[in-house]
Amino acid sequence: MGDTSRLPTALSRGLGVRRSVRLSRVVKHTGLPPEALLDLAIELVERLADRLPRHASDNAARVGLASGRWNRTPAEKRSAILRAVARARWTRKSDDEPGQ
């Protein structure tokens, strides 16, 4: 039986030095051929990717939910909320100004 930790030249060139050395170590440690290890790695990545959220980020999903909630709020209530926010901002601004 030949040296199974030796990678094919084309694969080694494609992976680069650092990844080739790392893959050679794993091949030597497990005794599996590089193709089988790469197949296992791809399978693991696919399974883990299925567990990730479908949205680009959780923040985008939260913003979408917030805008939907805001759109379902009656106009009178939205107006009252915005007035309260503006009042609080002006109150805070006048408190921060020196000489008051």
C-alpha positions as CSV (number, residue, x, y, z in Angstrom):
1,M,0.0,0.0,0.0
2,G,1.4,3.4,-1.0
3,D,1.6,6.6,0.9
4,T,-2.0,7.8,1.4
5,S,-1.0,11.1,2.9
6,R,0.4,12.3,-0.4
7,L,-2.0,14.6,-2.2
8,P,-2.4,14.7,-6.0
9,T,-0.4,17.6,-7.5
10,A,-3.4,19.3,-9.0
11,L,-5.3,19.2,-5.7
12,S,-2.3,20.5,-3.8
13,R,-1.9,23.4,-6.2
14,G,-5.5,24.3,-6.1
15,L,-5.6,24.3,-2.3
16,G,-2.4,26.2,-1.7
17,V,0.4,25.3,0.7
18,R,-1.3,25.9,4.1
19,R,-4.5,23.9,3.2
20,S,-2.5,21.2,1.5
21,V,-0.3,20.6,4.6
22,R,-3.4,20.6,6.8
23,L,-5.2,18.2,4.6
24,S,-2.1,15.9,4.4
25,R,-2.0,15.8,8.2
26,V,-5.7,14.8,8.4
27,V,-5.2,12.2,5.6
28,K,-2.3,10.7,7.5
29,H,-4.2,10.8,10.8
30,T,-7.4,9.2,9.6
31,G,-6.1,7.0,6.7
32,L,-8.9,8.2,4.5
33,P,-8.2,9.4,0.9
34,P,-8.3,13.2,0.4
35,E,-11.4,13.0,-1.8
36,A,-13.4,11.2,0.9
37,L,-12.3,13.8,3.5
38,L,-13.3,16.6,1.2
39,D,-16.7,15.0,0.6
40,L,-17.2,14.7,4.3
41,A,-16.3,18.3,4.9
42,I,-18.7,19.5,2.2
43,E,-21.5,17.3,3.7
44,L,-20.8,18.9,7.2
45,V,-20.9,22.4,5.7
46,E,-24.2,21.7,3.9
47,R,-25.8,20.3,7.1
48,L,-24.7,23.3,9.2
49,A,-25.8,25.7,6.5
50,D,-29.3,24.3,6.8
51,R,-29.4,25.3,10.4
52,L,-28.5,29.0,9.7
53,P,-31.2,31.6,9.5
54,R,-32.5,32.2,6.0
55,H,-32.2,36.0,6.4
56,A,-28.9,37.8,5.7
57,S,-28.9,39.0,9.3
58,D,-31.2,38.7,12.3
59,N,-31.2,42.5,12.5
60,A,-32.8,42.7,9.0
61,A,-35.6,40.4,10.2
62,R,-36.1,42.5,13.4
63,V,-36.4,45.7,11.3
64,G,-38.9,44.0,9.1
65,L,-41.0,42.9,12.0
66,A,-40.8,46.4,13.6
67,S,-41.9,48.1,10.4
68,G,-44.8,45.7,10.1
69,R,-45.9,46.4,13.7
70,W,-45.6,50.2,13.1
71,N,-47.7,50.0,9.9
72,R,-50.5,48.2,11.9
73,T,-50.5,50.9,14.5
74,P,-53.4,53.3,14.1
75,A,-52.5,56.8,12.8
76,E,-53.6,58.6,16.0
77,K,-51.4,56.4,18.2
78,R,-48.4,56.8,15.8
79,S,-48.9,60.6,16.0
80,A,-49.0,60.5,19.8
81,I,-45.9,58.4,20.0
82,L,-44.0,60.7,17.7
83,R,-45.1,63.8,19.6
84,A,-43.8,62.1,22.8
85,V,-40.5,61.3,21.2
86,A,-40.1,64.9,19.9
87,R,-41.1,66.3,23.3
88,A,-38.5,64.1,25.1
89,R,-35.8,65.1,22.6
90,W,-36.4,68.8,23.1
91,T,-36.6,68.4,26.9
92,R,-33.3,66.6,26.9
93,K,-31.7,69.2,24.6
94,S,-32.8,72.1,26.8
95,D,-31.5,70.2,29.9
96,D,-28.1,69.8,28.2
97,E,-27.7,73.4,27.3
98,P,-25.4,75.5,29.6
99,G,-26.9,78.6,31.3
100,Q,-30.3,77.2,31.8
